[in-house]
């Protein structure tokens, strides 16, 4: 036998390191923990490998959570946009659309013309006209 730990054992160790990182342990604290509080009998280099894999897990989780949260935010904003339009609250609809544009980075820099925005054009609102349809 080569002295290497089975994959399942390595994964359990990586999971332990992952949990230590979640608790705020520094790299050196993880190395010290492995040396003093486990029966892993591995060197510092091996602990660094466990740390690298645990960090990869953190990065993957962050990407997944960010994408999921972004999706939820867009869905919620789309719901609010529809509700605002159904209530004929054009000011709120425009505010929600601006929030969606910002969230999705749809802003294309400063406009060169002083006309209505695309959202205002869509809603049929002219510059200076109240959004709720009341007279100016």
Secondary structure, 3 states (H helix, E strand, C coil): CCCCCCHHHHHHHHHHHHHHHHCCCCHHHHHHHHHHHCCCCCCHHHHHHHHHHHHHHHHHHHHHHHHHHHHHHHHHHHHHHHHHHHCCCHHHHHHHHHHHHHHCCCCCCCCCCCCCCHHHHHHCCCCCCCCCCCCC
